[in-house]
Amino acid sequence: MLQNLSKQILVFLLIVPLLSGCWDRLEIEDRAVVLAIGIDEAKPGDEKETSNATHILKLNPRTNQGLLRITVQIAVPGRIPLGASSPSKEKPIWVLSSVGYTIEDCLMNLQQQLADQLFYGHLRVIVLSEAIAKKGIQNENDFFRRQSQVRRTVWMVVSKGEAAEIMHAMPQLERVPALYLLATLDDAREMGKLPNNILGVFFSQSSAKGQEGSIPYVELKKASNIEISGLAYFRDDKMVGTSTALQIGHYMSIKQINPGGFSVMHELPGGTRVIFKATHRTSRITTTIQNGNVHVKINCQMEGDLEEKSDEKFSITDEILRKLEVKIEKNAKQGFEKFIQQTQIDGSDIFGFGEYVRATQPGYWNKQVKTKEAWQRQYADINIEVNLFVKIRRIGTKNRSRNLG
């Protein structure tokens, strides 16, 4: 009898911890759900908006030059549309801003103005102004790495203008601006127009000894639509340059990121212009040591379709098709080399050539390079050879039927 009682007590003690699963629950209506965060430099006079919520002593006025302005989009409970819904005059988000010395300081000052607790579990987009990115994002990296609620699948982008302008934009295709920007980035990735350089990938790239990080570079247009203008690439934690939109395709080709989604115009003899769209890419990168220096060789093969020609009467024969492939190879090779040289001048190895050297030439790396800083200096002088092979798979049914007739 005593033994059975002991077993019952033991089972009861084992079950008790399982009953406390919801002890710290917080209803969604009691949370201030942050969907997007914009980070800008504070303007003169903004120091008046700072709070003493995190300051024990009065700070040195000279440090006001480092003030930040945070702009956030907070979801309004009950107003976020689920699926198809009729238009509503009530805004589904609440845009607020705060000024502080660090990201956490700004958010704590903002928390003083809110009744509900800030929640970052549904954060989707982080927008950095170009001024902040060029100044250095060491504080931003530190905060978002430490914040356990922030997912690594968040998109972080650099805005050509102020990040606050994107936070206040109201696009027509989506009632929630943050979700519109999220869809723009996700759809561009699916269409082959953007690499999957989300927050977690950026952290991994920036932490590697032989590679630098890159994130999308966006621009707000007049009608509140957002254009992906290129890639913003970094050296350590500072943005040192940007690419064009077409150079995103160069980057994805070298990194063998599929599918292909960029179209390029080429001119044939006689003035006829054609559009070639890459659909698939394969790339192989090899590294060797020649005369004590690193030599990188890139063999890239692209397949694509002939999308359009300006002259309907111009016939695409096999000979013309081969000449067009050679011309595309020549033009693309020049574009690849120009973009690589641009990153070499800026000392930003966004392609990860240094990681190939670490993996395939460990003896050289351990003796001649060793550190990330040393590779940044050496990257400007390494020899990079680019070889391109283009194959046009489809030329269109209209042109094909004309050739057959």
Contacts in CASP RR format, 6 or more apart in sequence:
PFRMAT RR
TARGET T0000
AUTHOR 0000-0000-0000
METHOD contacts of the structure
MODEL  1
MLQNLSKQILVFLLIVPLLSGCWDRLEIEDRAVVLAIGIDEAKPGDEKET
SNATHILKLNPRTNQGLLRITVQIAVPGRIPLGASSPSKEKPIWVLSSVG
YTIEDCLMNLQQQLADQLFYGHLRVIVLSEAIAKKGIQNENDFFRRQSQV
RRTVWMVVSKGEAAEIMHAMPQLERVPALYLLATLDDAREMGKLPNNILG
VFFSQSSAKGQEGSIPYVELKKASNIEISGLAYFRDDKMVGTSTALQIGH
YMSIKQINPGGFSVMHELPGGTRVIFKATHRTSRITTTIQNGNVHVKINC
QMEGDLEEKSDEKFSITDEILRKLEVKIEKNAKQGFEKFIQQTQIDGSDI
FGFGEYVRATQPGYWNKQVKTKEAWQRQYADINIEVNLFVKIRRIGTKNR
SRNLG
26 117 0 8 1.000
28 77 0 8 1.000
29 77 0 8 1.000
30 116 0 8 1.000
30 117 0 8 1.000
31 116 0 8 1.000
31 117 0 8 1.000
31 118 0 8 1.000
31 119 0 8 1.000
32 74 0 8 1.000
32 114 0 8 1.000
32 116 0 8 1.000
32 117 0 8 1.000
32 118 0 8 1.000
32 119 0 8 1.000
33 74 0 8 1.000
33 75 0 8 1.000
33 119 0 8 1.000
33 121 0 8 1.000
33 122 0 8 1.000
34 72 0 8 1.000
34 73 0 8 1.000
34 74 0 8 1.000
34 118 0 8 1.000
34 119 0 8 1.000
34 120 0 8 1.000
34 121 0 8 1.000
34 122 0 8 1.000
34 123 0 8 1.000
35 73 0 8 1.000
35 74 0 8 1.000
35 75 0 8 1.000
35 93 0 8 1.000
35 122 0 8 1.000
35 123 0 8 1.000
35 124 0 8 1.000
35 125 0 8 1.000
35 176 0 8 1.000
35 178 0 8 1.000
35 179 0 8 1.000
36 72 0 8 1.000
36 73 0 8 1.000
36 123 0 8 1.000
36 124 0 8 1.000
36 125 0 8 1.000
36 126 0 8 1.000
36 127 0 8 1.000
36 167 0 8 1.000
36 177 0 8 1.000
36 178 0 8 1.000
36 181 0 8 1.000
37 70 0 8 1.000
37 71 0 8 1.000
37 72 0 8 1.000
37 73 0 8 1.000
37 123 0 8 1.000
37 125 0 8 1.000
37 126 0 8 1.000
37 127 0 8 1.000
38 70 0 8 1.000
38 71 0 8 1.000
38 72 0 8 1.000
38 126 0 8 1.000
38 127 0 8 1.000
38 128 0 8 1.000
38 129 0 8 1.000
38 163 0 8 1.000
38 164 0 8 1.000
38 166 0 8 1.000
38 167 0 8 1.000
39 68 0 8 1.000
39 69 0 8 1.000
39 70 0 8 1.000
39 71 0 8 1.000
39 103 0 8 1.000
39 126 0 8 1.000
39 127 0 8 1.000
39 128 0 8 1.000
39 129 0 8 1.000
39 132 0 8 1.000
39 140 0 8 1.000
39 163 0 8 1.000
40 68 0 8 1.000
40 69 0 8 1.000
40 71 0 8 1.000
40 129 0 8 1.000
40 131 0 8 1.000
40 132 0 8 1.000
40 162 0 8 1.000
40 163 0 8 1.000
40 164 0 8 1.000
41 66 0 8 1.000
41 67 0 8 1.000
41 68 0 8 1.000
41 69 0 8 1.000
41 129 0 8 1.000
41 131 0 8 1.000
41 132 0 8 1.000
41 135 0 8 1.000
42 64 0 8 1.000
42 66 0 8 1.000
42 67 0 8 1.000
42 68 0 8 1.000
42 69 0 8 1.000
42 99 0 8 1.000
42 100 0 8 1.000
43 69 0 8 1.000
46 67 0 8 1.000
46 69 0 8 1.000
46 99 0 8 1.000
47 61 0 8 1.000
47 64 0 8 1.000
47 67 0 8 1.000
47 99 0 8 1.000
49 98 0 8 1.000
49 99 0 8 1.000
50 67 0 8 1.000
50 99 0 8 1.000
50 100 0 8 1.000
50 101 0 8 1.000
50 109 0 8 1.000
51 98 0 8 1.000
51 100 0 8 1.000
51 108 0 8 1.000
51 109 0 8 1.000
51 112 0 8 1.000
53 108 0 8 1.000
53 109 0 8 1.000
53 111 0 8 1.000
53 112 0 8 1.000
54 104 0 8 1.000
54 105 0 8 1.000
54 108 0 8 1.000
54 109 0 8 1.000
59 101 0 8 1.000
63 101 0 8 1.000
66 101 0 8 1.000
67 99 0 8 1.000
67 100 0 8 1.000
67 101 0 8 1.000
68 99 0 8 1.000
68 100 0 8 1.000
68 101 0 8 1.000
68 102 0 8 1.000
68 103 0 8 1.000
68 105 0 8 1.000
68 106 0 8 1.000
68 132 0 8 1.000
69 97 0 8 1.000
69 98 0 8 1.000
69 99 0 8 1.000
69 100 0 8 1.000
69 106 0 8 1.000
69 164 0 8 1.000
70 97 0 8 1.000
70 98 0 8 1.000
70 99 0 8 1.000
70 100 0 8 1.000
70 103 0 8 1.000
70 106 0 8 1.000
70 107 0 8 1.000
70 110 0 8 1.000
71 95 0 8 1.000
71 96 0 8 1.000
71 97 0 8 1.000
71 163 0 8 1.000
71 164 0 8 1.000
71 167 0 8 1.000
71 168 0 8 1.000
72 95 0 8 1.000
72 96 0 8 1.000
72 97 0 8 1.000
72 110 0 8 1.000
72 167 0 8 1.000
73 93 0 8 1.000
73 94 0 8 1.000
73 95 0 8 1.000
73 167 0 8 1.000
73 176 0 8 1.000
73 177 0 8 1.000
73 178 0 8 1.000
74 93 0 8 1.000
74 94 0 8 1.000
74 95 0 8 1.000
74 96 0 8 1.000
75 92 0 8 1.000
75 93 0 8 1.000
75 94 0 8 1.000
75 122 0 8 1.000
75 176 0 8 1.000
76 90 0 8 1.000
76 91 0 8 1.000
76 92 0 8 1.000
76 93 0 8 1.000
76 94 0 8 1.000
79 88 0 8 1.000
79 90 0 8 1.000
79 91 0 8 1.000
79 92 0 8 1.000
79 93 0 8 1.000
80 92 0 8 1.000
80 176 0 8 1.000
81 88 0 8 1.000
81 92 0 8 1.000
81 175 0 8 1.000
81 176 0 8 1.000
88 175 0 8 1.000
92 175 0 8 1.000
92 176 0 8 1.000
93 176 0 8 1.000
93 177 0 8 1.000
93 178 0 8 1.000
95 167 0 8 1.000
95 168 0 8 1.000
96 110 0 8 1.000
96 113 0 8 1.000
96 114 0 8 1.000
97 110 0 8 1.000
97 164 0 8 1.000
98 106 0 8 1.000
98 107 0 8 1.000
98 109 0 8 1.000
98 110 0 8 1.000
98 113 0 8 1.000
99 106 0 8 1.000
99 109 0 8 1.000
100 106 0 8 1.000
100 109 0 8 1.000
102 139 0 8 1.000
102 143 0 8 1.000
103 139 0 8 1.000
103 140 0 8 1.000
103 143 0 8 1.000
103 144 0 8 1.000
104 143 0 8 1.000
107 118 0 8 1.000
110 118 0 8 1.000
111 117 0 8 1.000
111 118 0 8 1.000
119 149 0 8 1.000
120 147 0 8 1.000
120 149 0 8 1.000
120 150 0 8 1.000
121 149 0 8 1.000
121 150 0 8 1.000
121 151 0 8 1.000
123 149 0 8 1.000
123 150 0 8 1.000
123 151 0 8 1.000
123 154 0 8 1.000
124 154 0 8 1.000
124 155 0 8 1.000
124 178 0 8 1.000
124 179 0 8 1.000
124 181 0 8 1.000
124 182 0 8 1.000
125 154 0 8 1.000
125 155 0 8 1.000
125 156 0 8 1.000
125 157 0 8 1.000
125 178 0 8 1.000
125 181 0 8 1.000
125 182 0 8 1.000
125 185 0 8 1.000
126 140 0 8 1.000
126 144 0 8 1.000
126 154 0 8 1.000
126 155 0 8 1.000
126 156 0 8 1.000
126 157 0 8 1.000
126 199 0 8 1.000
127 156 0 8 1.000
127 157 0 8 1.000
127 158 0 8 1.000
127 159 0 8 1.000
127 163 0 8 1.000
127 166 0 8 1.000
127 167 0 8 1.000
127 181 0 8 1.000
127 218 0 8 1.000
128 137 0 8 1.000
128 140 0 8 1.000
128 156 0 8 1.000
128 157 0 8 1.000
128 158 0 8 1.000
128 159 0 8 1.000
128 163 0 8 1.000
129 158 0 8 1.000
129 159 0 8 1.000
129 161 0 8 1.000
129 162 0 8 1.000
129 163 0 8 1.000
130 158 0 8 1.000
130 159 0 8 1.000
130 160 0 8 1.000
130 161 0 8 1.000
130 232 0 8 1.000
130 239 0 8 1.000
132 140 0 8 1.000
132 163 0 8 1.000
133 158 0 8 1.000
133 232 0 8 1.000
133 234 0 8 1.000
133 238 0 8 1.000
133 239 0 8 1.000
134 238 0 8 1.000
134 239 0 8 1.000
134 240 0 8 1.000
135 238 0 8 1.000
136 237 0 8 1.000
136 238 0 8 1.000
136 239 0 8 1.000
137 234 0 8 1.000
137 237 0 8 1.000
137 238 0 8 1.000
137 239 0 8 1.000
138 237 0 8 1.000
141 203 0 8 1.000
141 206 0 8 1.000
141 237 0 8 1.000
144 150 0 8 1.000
144 154 0 8 1.000
144 156 0 8 1.000
144 199 0 8 1.000
145 203 0 8 1.000
150 199 0 8 1.000
151 199 0 8 1.000
152 198 0 8 1.000
152 199 0 8 1.000
152 200 0 8 1.000
152 203 0 8 1.000
153 198 0 8 1.000
153 199 0 8 1.000
153 200 0 8 1.000
154 198 0 8 1.000
154 199 0 8 1.000
155 181 0 8 1.000
155 182 0 8 1.000
155 185 0 8 1.000
155 198 0 8 1.000
155 199 0 8 1.000
155 215 0 8 1.000
155 216 0 8 1.000
156 198 0 8 1.000
156 199 0 8 1.000
156 202 0 8 1.000
156 215 0 8 1.000
157 181 0 8 1.000
157 185 0 8 1.000
157 215 0 8 1.000
157 216 0 8 1.000
157 217 0 8 1.000
157 218 0 8 1.000
157 232 0 8 1.000
158 215 0 8 1.000
158 216 0 8 1.000
158 217 0 8 1.000
158 218 0 8 1.000
158 232 0 8 1.000
158 239 0 8 1.000
158 242 0 8 1.000
159 165 0 8 1.000
159 166 0 8 1.000
159 218 0 8 1.000
159 219 0 8 1.000
159 220 0 8 1.000
160 217 0 8 1.000
160 218 0 8 1.000
160 219 0 8 1.000
160 220 0 8 1.000
160 229 0 8 1.000
161 219 0 8 1.000
161 220 0 8 1.000
165 220 0 8 1.000
166 177 0 8 1.000
166 181 0 8 1.000
166 218 0 8 1.000
166 220 0 8 1.000
166 226 0 8 1.000
167 177 0 8 1.000
169 177 0 8 1.000
169 220 0 8 1.000
169 224 0 8 1.000
169 226 0 8 1.000
170 177 0 8 1.000
170 224 0 8 1.000
171 177 0 8 1.000
171 180 0 8 1.000
171 224 0 8 1.000
171 225 0 8 1.000
171 226 0 8 1.000
172 223 0 8 1.000
172 224 0 8 1.000
173 180 0 8 1.000
174 180 0 8 1.000
174 183 0 8 1.000
177 224 0 8 1.000
180 226 0 8 1.000
181 218 0 8 1.000
181 226 0 8 1.000
184 226 0 8 1.000
184 228 0 8 1.000
185 194 0 8 1.000
185 216 0 8 1.000
185 228 0 8 1.000
188 194 0 8 1.000
188 228 0 8 1.000
189 195 0 8 1.000
189 196 0 8 1.000
191 259 0 8 1.000
191 261 0 8 1.000
192 252 0 8 1.000
192 257 0 8 1.000
192 258 0 8 1.000
192 259 0 8 1.000
192 260 0 8 1.000
192 261 0 8 1.000
192 262 0 8 1.000
193 228 0 8 1.000
193 245 0 8 1.000
193 248 0 8 1.000
193 249 0 8 1.000
193 261 0 8 1.000
193 262 0 8 1.000
194 216 0 8 1.000
194 228 0 8 1.000
194 248 0 8 1.000
195 214 0 8 1.000
195 231 0 8 1.000
195 248 0 8 1.000
195 251 0 8 1.000
195 252 0 8 1.000
195 255 0 8 1.000
195 257 0 8 1.000
196 257 0 8 1.000
197 205 0 8 1.000
197 213 0 8 1.000
197 214 0 8 1.000
197 215 0 8 1.000
197 216 0 8 1.000
197 231 0 8 1.000
202 213 0 8 1.000
202 214 0 8 1.000
202 215 0 8 1.000
205 211 0 8 1.000
205 212 0 8 1.000
205 213 0 8 1.000
205 214 0 8 1.000
205 350 0 8 1.000
206 212 0 8 1.000
206 213 0 8 1.000
206 234 0 8 1.000
206 236 0 8 1.000
206 237 0 8 1.000
208 352 0 8 1.000
208 355 0 8 1.000
208 372 0 8 1.000
209 354 0 8 1.000
209 355 0 8 1.000
209 358 0 8 1.000
209 371 0 8 1.000
209 372 0 8 1.000
209 375 0 8 1.000
210 349 0 8 1.000
210 352 0 8 1.000
210 353 0 8 1.000
210 354 0 8 1.000
210 355 0 8 1.000
210 357 0 8 1.000
210 358 0 8 1.000
210 372 0 8 1.000
210 375 0 8 1.000
211 349 0 8 1.000
211 350 0 8 1.000
211 351 0 8 1.000
211 352 0 8 1.000
211 354 0 8 1.000
211 355 0 8 1.000
212 233 0 8 1.000
212 234 0 8 1.000
212 235 0 8 1.000
212 236 0 8 1.000
212 347 0 8 1.000
212 348 0 8 1.000
212 349 0 8 1.000
212 350 0 8 1.000
212 352 0 8 1.000
212 376 0 8 1.000
213 233 0 8 1.000
213 234 0 8 1.000
213 348 0 8 1.000
213 350 0 8 1.000
214 231 0 8 1.000
214 232 0 8 1.000
214 233 0 8 1.000
214 234 0 8 1.000
214 251 0 8 1.000
214 350 0 8 1.000
215 231 0 8 1.000
215 232 0 8 1.000
216 228 0 8 1.000
216 230 0 8 1.000
216 231 0 8 1.000
216 232 0 8 1.000
217 228 0 8 1.000
217 229 0 8 1.000
217 230 0 8 1.000
217 231 0 8 1.000
217 232 0 8 1.000
217 242 0 8 1.000
217 243 0 8 1.000
218 226 0 8 1.000
218 227 0 8 1.000
218 228 0 8 1.000
218 229 0 8 1.000
219 226 0 8 1.000
219 227 0 8 1.000
219 229 0 8 1.000
220 226 0 8 1.000
220 227 0 8 1.000
221 227 0 8 1.000
228 245 0 8 1.000
228 248 0 8 1.000
229 242 0 8 1.000
229 244 0 8 1.000
229 245 0 8 1.000
230 242 0 8 1.000
230 243 0 8 1.000
230 244 0 8 1.000
230 245 0 8 1.000
230 247 0 8 1.000
230 248 0 8 1.000
231 242 0 8 1.000
231 243 0 8 1.000
231 247 0 8 1.000
231 248 0 8 1.000
231 251 0 8 1.000
231 350 0 8 1.000
232 239 0 8 1.000
232 241 0 8 1.000
232 242 0 8 1.000
233 239 0 8 1.000
233 240 0 8 1.000
233 241 0 8 1.000
233 242 0 8 1.000
233 243 0 8 1.000
233 343 0 8 1.000
233 346 0 8 1.000
233 348 0 8 1.000
233 350 0 8 1.000
234 240 0 8 1.000
234 348 0 8 1.000
235 346 0 8 1.000
235 347 0 8 1.000
235 348 0 8 1.000
235 376 0 8 1.000
236 372 0 8 1.000
240 346 0 8 1.000
240 347 0 8 1.000
240 348 0 8 1.000
241 346 0 8 1.000
241 348 0 8 1.000
243 250 0 8 1.000
243 251 0 8 1.000
243 339 0 8 1.000
243 342 0 8 1.000
245 262 0 8 1.000
246 262 0 8 1.000
246 264 0 8 1.000
247 335 0 8 1.000
247 339 0 8 1.000
248 262 0 8 1.000
249 260 0 8 1.000
249 261 0 8 1.000
249 262 0 8 1.000
249 278 0 8 1.000
250 332 0 8 1.000
250 335 0 8 1.000
250 336 0 8 1.000
250 339 0 8 1.000
251 257 0 8 1.000
251 339 0 8 1.000
251 350 0 8 1.000
251 351 0 8 1.000
252 258 0 8 1.000
252 260 0 8 1.000
252 281 0 8 1.000
253 278 0 8 1.000
253 281 0 8 1.000
253 283 0 8 1.000
253 300 0 8 1.000
253 302 0 8 1.000
253 332 0 8 1.000
253 336 0 8 1.000
254 283 0 8 1.000
254 285 0 8 1.000
254 298 0 8 1.000
254 300 0 8 1.000
254 336 0 8 1.000
254 340 0 8 1.000
254 351 0 8 1.000
255 283 0 8 1.000
255 351 0 8 1.000
256 281 0 8 1.000
256 282 0 8 1.000
256 283 0 8 1.000
256 300 0 8 1.000
257 281 0 8 1.000
258 280 0 8 1.000
258 281 0 8 1.000
259 279 0 8 1.000
259 280 0 8 1.000
260 277 0 8 1.000
260 278 0 8 1.000
260 279 0 8 1.000
260 280 0 8 1.000
260 281 0 8 1.000
261 277 0 8 1.000
261 278 0 8 1.000
261 279 0 8 1.000
262 277 0 8 1.000
262 278 0 8 1.000
263 275 0 8 1.000
263 276 0 8 1.000
263 277 0 8 1.000
263 278 0 8 1.000
263 307 0 8 1.000
264 275 0 8 1.000
264 276 0 8 1.000
264 277 0 8 1.000
264 278 0 8 1.000
264 328 0 8 1.000
264 331 0 8 1.000
264 332 0 8 1.000
265 273 0 8 1.000
265 274 0 8 1.000
265 275 0 8 1.000
265 276 0 8 1.000
266 273 0 8 1.000
266 274 0 8 1.000
266 275 0 8 1.000
266 276 0 8 1.000
266 324 0 8 1.000
266 327 0 8 1.000
266 328 0 8 1.000
266 331 0 8 1.000
267 273 0 8 1.000
267 274 0 8 1.000
268 274 0 8 1.000
268 314 0 8 1.000
268 320 0 8 1.000
268 323 0 8 1.000
268 324 0 8 1.000
268 327 0 8 1.000
269 323 0 8 1.000
271 310 0 8 1.000
271 311 0 8 1.000
272 309 0 8 1.000
272 310 0 8 1.000
272 311 0 8 1.000
272 314 0 8 1.000
273 309 0 8 1.000
273 310 0 8 1.000
274 306 0 8 1.000
274 307 0 8 1.000
274 308 0 8 1.000
274 309 0 8 1.000
274 310 0 8 1.000
274 324 0 8 1.000
275 306 0 8 1.000
275 307 0 8 1.000
275 308 0 8 1.000
275 309 0 8 1.000
276 304 0 8 1.000
276 305 0 8 1.000
276 306 0 8 1.000
276 307 0 8 1.000
276 324 0 8 1.000
276 328 0 8 1.000
276 390 0 8 1.000
276 392 0 8 1.000
277 304 0 8 1.000
277 305 0 8 1.000
277 307 0 8 1.000
278 302 0 8 1.000
278 303 0 8 1.000
278 304 0 8 1.000
279 303 0 8 1.000
279 304 0 8 1.000
279 305 0 8 1.000
279 393 0 8 1.000
280 302 0 8 1.000
280 303 0 8 1.000
280 304 0 8 1.000
281 300 0 8 1.000
281 301 0 8 1.000
281 302 0 8 1.000
281 303 0 8 1.000
282 300 0 8 1.000
282 301 0 8 1.000
283 298 0 8 1.000
283 299 0 8 1.000
283 300 0 8 1.000
283 301 0 8 1.000
284 298 0 8 1.000
284 299 0 8 1.000
284 300 0 8 1.000
285 296 0 8 1.000
285 297 0 8 1.000
285 298 0 8 1.000
285 351 0 8 1.000
285 353 0 8 1.000
285 356 0 8 1.000
286 296 0 8 1.000
286 297 0 8 1.000
286 299 0 8 1.000
286 356 0 8 1.000
286 360 0 8 1.000
287 294 0 8 1.000
287 295 0 8 1.000
287 296 0 8 1.000
287 297 0 8 1.000
287 353 0 8 1.000
287 354 0 8 1.000
287 356 0 8 1.000
287 357 0 8 1.000
287 360 0 8 1.000
287 361 0 8 1.000
288 294 0 8 1.000
288 295 0 8 1.000
288 297 0 8 1.000
288 361 0 8 1.000
289 295 0 8 1.000
289 361 0 8 1.000
289 364 0 8 1.000
290 383 0 8 1.000
292 364 0 8 1.000
292 368 0 8 1.000
293 381 0 8 1.000
293 382 0 8 1.000
293 383 0 8 1.000
294 353 0 8 1.000
294 357 0 8 1.000
294 361 0 8 1.000
294 364 0 8 1.000
294 378 0 8 1.000
294 382 0 8 1.000
294 383 0 8 1.000
295 382 0 8 1.000
295 383 0 8 1.000
295 384 0 8 1.000
295 385 0 8 1.000
296 353 0 8 1.000
296 356 0 8 1.000
296 382 0 8 1.000
296 383 0 8 1.000
296 384 0 8 1.000
296 385 0 8 1.000
297 384 0 8 1.000
297 385 0 8 1.000
297 387 0 8 1.000
298 336 0 8 1.000
298 384 0 8 1.000
298 385 0 8 1.000
298 386 0 8 1.000
298 387 0 8 1.000
299 387 0 8 1.000
299 389 0 8 1.000
300 336 0 8 1.000
300 386 0 8 1.000
300 387 0 8 1.000
300 388 0 8 1.000
300 389 0 8 1.000
301 388 0 8 1.000
301 389 0 8 1.000
301 390 0 8 1.000
301 391 0 8 1.000
302 332 0 8 1.000
302 388 0 8 1.000
302 389 0 8 1.000
302 390 0 8 1.000
302 391 0 8 1.000
303 390 0 8 1.000
303 391 0 8 1.000
303 392 0 8 1.000
303 393 0 8 1.000
304 390 0 8 1.000
304 391 0 8 1.000
304 392 0 8 1.000
304 393 0 8 1.000
304 394 0 8 1.000
305 392 0 8 1.000
305 393 0 8 1.000
305 394 0 8 1.000
305 395 0 8 1.000
305 396 0 8 1.000
306 316 0 8 1.000
306 324 0 8 1.000
306 392 0 8 1.000
306 394 0 8 1.000
306 395 0 8 1.000
306 396 0 8 1.000
306 399 0 8 1.000
309 316 0 8 1.000
309 399 0 8 1.000
315 399 0 8 1.000
315 402 0 8 1.000
315 403 0 8 1.000
316 324 0 8 1.000
316 395 0 8 1.000
316 399 0 8 1.000
316 403 0 8 1.000
317 403 0 8 1.000
321 392 0 8 1.000
321 395 0 8 1.000
324 392 0 8 1.000
325 390 0 8 1.000
325 391 0 8 1.000
325 392 0 8 1.000
328 390 0 8 1.000
329 388 0 8 1.000
329 389 0 8 1.000
329 390 0 8 1.000
332 388 0 8 1.000
332 390 0 8 1.000
333 386 0 8 1.000
333 387 0 8 1.000
333 388 0 8 1.000
336 386 0 8 1.000
336 388 0 8 1.000
337 384 0 8 1.000
337 386 0 8 1.000
340 351 0 8 1.000
340 384 0 8 1.000
340 386 0 8 1.000
343 349 0 8 1.000
343 350 0 8 1.000
343 351 0 8 1.000
344 379 0 8 1.000
344 380 0 8 1.000
344 381 0 8 1.000
344 382 0 8 1.000
344 384 0 8 1.000
345 380 0 8 1.000
347 376 0 8 1.000
347 379 0 8 1.000
347 380 0 8 1.000
348 376 0 8 1.000
348 379 0 8 1.000
349 375 0 8 1.000
349 376 0 8 1.000
349 379 0 8 1.000
353 379 0 8 1.000
353 382 0 8 1.000
353 384 0 8 1.000
354 375 0 8 1.000
354 379 0 8 1.000
357 364 0 8 1.000
357 365 0 8 1.000
357 369 0 8 1.000
357 375 0 8 1.000
358 365 0 8 1.000
368 374 0 8 1.000
369 375 0 8 1.000
369 378 0 8 1.000
END
